[in-house]
Amino acid sequence: MHGDRSMEPLAPGTVQRGQLRSRVSDIAWTSLFVILGAWALLAAVGAAVGVAGSWTYVAVASALLFMALVARASMFRDRGRRRL
C-alpha cells in the first residue's frame, strides 16, 4: 500500500481534479477513435464485399476520424504552450 493517507477531496484547483479531467478526456478521445476506426473498417469490409453505399460510409467515417485526429493533435500543441 502507499500509506494510510486518505484521498484528498476533488475540490476545484487541486492536482487530482486536473488529473481527473485529463484522464476522462483521454478516455473519451480514445473511445471516439476506436468507434470511428471500427466504423471505417467495417464499412470498408462491406464495400469490399459489395454492399451498396458502403463507400459513402467509408468516406464519412474516414473524414470524421481525420478531423478528430487533427483536433486532438491541436489540443496537444495548445496544452504544451500553456505549460510553458
N, C-alpha and C positions, 0 to 999 in steps of 0.2 A: 504494500500500500504506500501511498505518497504522504502519509501522515494523517493525523486526526483533525486536520483543519476542515472546517465546514466551507462549503462553496459560498463565494461572495455573491451578493444579490446582483441581478441583471439590471441594475439601475442605469439610466442614461449616462453616458460618458465613461463607463467602466470599460476596462480592457475586454472582459468577457462579452460585453454587449457588442463591441466592434467585431470580435472574432465570430460571434454567433451570426451576425448579419453577413459577414463574408462567407461563412460556411454554407448558410442557407442559399446565398446567391450562387455559389459554386455548384451546389446540388441541383438547383433549378436549371442552370445553364447546361449542365451535363445531361439532365433529363431531356431538355429540348433538343440537344444534338443527337441523342440516341433515338428519339422519336422521329425526328426529321430524316436521319440517316436510314432508319428502318423503312420509313415510308418510301424514300427514294429507291432503296434496294428492292423492296417488294414490287414497286411499280415497274422497275427495270426488268425484273424477272417476268412480270406479267406481260410487258411489251415484247420480251424475247419469245414468250410462249405464243403470243399472238392475240392477246386480249385487246379489244378495240378501245382506243382512247387512252391507253396506258402511257404513251409518250407524253401526253399533256401532263399527267400526274408526275412523271419523272422530271419534266421541266420545272413545274411549280415547286416540287419538293427540293430540287437542287438549288433553285433560286432562293428559296427561304433559308436553306441550310447555309448558302454562301453569305446571305445578308446577316444571319445570326453570327457566323464566324467573324465577319467584318466588325459587327457591333461589339462582340466580345474582345477582339483584339484592340479596338479603340478604347474600351474600358480599361484594359491592362495598361495601355500607354498613359491614359489620364490618371490612373491610380499611381503610377510611377512618378509622374510630375508632381502630384500632391504631396508625396512623401519627401521630396527634395527640399 
